[in-house]
Amino acid sequence: MKKVFGSFLSLTLVLILFGNVSFATPVEVSKDTEVVLYEAEQITDIDLLLERAKNGISDLESTSTENQKMTLKSENNNSLIEKSIVNQKLEEEVELYSTTQLLKVVQKGEDVTETYSTTSIGILSAGSLYGTTDILDGGVVAYSTVNFDRTPNGGLYVYKLISVTGGWNRHDSTLSLSNRIVRYAISGNKNGGGFASHSSGDIAETVNAFGYAAPTTWSSVESSSMIMGVTTEVTITRGSQQWLLRHPNNIQF
């Protein structure tokens, strides 16, 4: 499969790609003082994130593999591709990758909060759309990032959804994208009792990129039952042919 991304990273970008994650030891501070124990610049370049994922680099491993199904359906709704494997090649022409970056560690009193970003990248080549054995240049790349906090609470973690970003890159001028939909959500047992389920509902997009902050009123949930993430859909058209590409980025621990 020909690459749908840019050239390989230069040596000057190696440190950015692999990072230098060091988990700082909590220090003794007053309950009202915030101390930054660790901070890293968030990687937003899709090429860099893809290389991280392909090299198996991730600062946190999710157990959400079974929830990761990038689905491609033809216009008559027949499922052509439906796989549930992260960081492995799915089909000859379809790939799905994921990587998580630790962005920040902050201590306030005895509480230590870690901030992470999890990015999922789905690569759909033009060859898989046309049903040919020829590997054509280009295709569609669906990508999304989920930013979240986690804080230890007894034997569990408490998670709070911060924001989601993402979009679609089209690398074949014969393809057009339309009917873009974004939906993000979080659910699980609330910290302190009860069950919470929050969803943005379907959001229609008119451009190939999006970014949303989760409402601050949304509850934090515990790791015992937590699932959160963002799902996108886009219609791909070439001539009289149409496909629906669904790309979820679900996180569960």
N, C-alpha and C positions, 0 to 999 in steps of 0.2 A: 504494500500500500504506500503510495507516495504521500509525503508529509503534507498536511494542510496548514501547517504553521511555518514560521520563519526559519531562518538558518539556525544552526546549533549555537549555543551560548558561547560567548567568548570567555577566556580565562578570567577576565576581570569580573565576571558575574558568578563565578563558582561559589564564592562565599555567600552571596545572596541566595543562591539556589539551595545550598545545603544547610545554611544557617549555623548557629552556634547556640543551641538551646541549653541553658543552664538553669535548673530549678533552684532558686534561692531558698535558703533556710529562713523560716520566720524569725523575726527579731522581737525584742520586748519593746512595745510602744504603748502609749496611752490609748484608751478606748475611743478617743475623739480624733486621733491623728492617723492620717493615711500615709503609708510608706510604700513606694514603688520598689518592689524587690527584683523585678525583671521587666524589660520592655523591648519589643522588636518592631521594626517597621513592617507593616502588613504587605505581603506580596500580592499584587493585583494583576500582574502581567500573566496572561493565560499561558504563554509559552513556558515561562518559568514554573508555573504551577503544574503544568503537564509534565515537565521534566522531573519535578519532585515526585509526582505520583508514579511515574514510570520507574523511578529508582527506589520506590518503596519508602520514601521519606514521609513520615507523619508523626506529629508530636502527640497524637492521641488516637487510639484505635476505637472505632465504633463497632457495635454489634448489629448494625442495620443492614447487613448484606442482603437478607431476605426481602427487605423492603425496597431495594434498588432495582427497579425494572424499567429500563428504557424501552419504550414500546413504539413501534412504527406500524401504522395501519394504513391500508390502501383505502380509496374512497368508498369501497363497498364494505368497509369495516372488517375485512379479513385481516387477522393479525399476521404480519410477516416476520416480525422480530420481537421476541420477548425473553429477556435474559435477566439473571439476578446475581451476577458476579461482579465484584468491584476489583479494580486493579488487574484485570486479566482481559485478554482479547476475547470478545464474545463471538464474533463471526469474522469471516475473512475481511469484511468491509466495515464492521461496526466495532467500536471500542468504547469502554466506559472506565473512567479513572477517578480516584478520589484521594485527597490529601488534606490534612489538618495542620494548621500552624498555631502555635502558642504566641499570643500577641502581648500579654501583660499579666503580671502577678502583683496584686495590691493587698497589703495587710492593713486592717483597721482593727485595733484592739487585738483580740485573739482570732478574728475572722480573716481568712486568706481567700481572696477571690481571684480566679484565673479566667482570662478572656481568651477565647479560641475563635478561629474561623475555619470552617470546613467547606472545601470547594469540590464540586463534582463536575466532570467534563465528559460530555458524550460526543463522540466523533462519528459522524455518519457520512461515508464517502458517496460520491455521485454514482459509483458503480453499483452500490447496493440498492439505490433507488431505481436504476434502470434495469436491474435484473440481468446484467451482463457479466461476463467473466473478465472483461477489460477493466482495469483499475484506472479510472479517469481522474484527472486533476480536479481538486475542489470537492465540494459537498457542503454540509451544514454542521456547525459545531454548536451544541447547546451547553451552556455553562451556568453555574449558580454557586453562590457562596452564602453560608449561614453563619452569622456572628452571634456568639452566645457567651454568657458567664456561667461559671460553676463554682459553688462554695461548699466545702465539707460541712456536713451536719450529722454528727454522730457517726454511724456506720454507712451513711448514704451521702450523696451529693445533691445539692439543690441547683437546678438549672433555670436560667432566665434567657429568653430569646431577646436579642438586641435588634438585629436588622437582617435583611436579606438583600442581595444584589445579584445581578446576572444578565443574561441576554443570549443572543444568537448571532453567530458569525456566518455569513454566506460566502462561500469561496467558489461559486459557480454562477456565472452571469446568466445561465439559462434557467436558473431556479428563482422563484419569487417566494417571499414569506408573507403570511397574512394570518388573521385570526389568532393573534398571540394572547395567551392567557397565563396569568401568574396567580398562584394561591399559596399562602404560607400559613402555618398553624403550629400550635403546641398544645399538648394535653398530658395529663397525668395527675397523680395525687398532689394536692397542694401542700406546701410547707405549713404545717400547723393543723392539717386535717381537711377532709373533703376532697372532691374531685373537680378539676378544672379542664375545660376544653375551649380553646380560643382559635378562631380562624378568620382570615381576611375575606373569605369568600373568593369567587372568581373575579379577578381584576383584568379588564381588557387593556392591552397595550397597543400603541400605534407605532412605536419605534422598536428597534432591535436591542434595547438595553433598558434595565429597570433598577430601582433601588427603593426600599421601603424600611422605615424604622417601625419596629413592633410597638404598639401602644404601651405606654408605661403602666396602664391599668391592668395589663395581662398578668396573670399570676405566675409565680415561680413554682416549679414542680420538682418532685423528688425522682431520683434515678430509678427507684424500684418499678416505676410504671411509665416513665417519661418517653415520649416520642415527639420530635419537632422537625421542622424542615420547610422546604419550598418545592412546589411542583410547577413545572411550566409545560405549556402545550403550544405548538405552532403548526400551521398548515403550510405544507411545501407544495408548490405548483410548478409543473413544467409542461407547457402545452395543455393538452386535455387531461393530463395525469395529475392526481392529487394524493398526498399522503398526510397523515396526522402523526406528528412526533411528540411523544410524551416523555418528559425527563424529570423524574423525582430526585430530590436530594434530601433523603430522610436520615435523621440521626437518632440513635437509640443506644443506651448503655445499660 
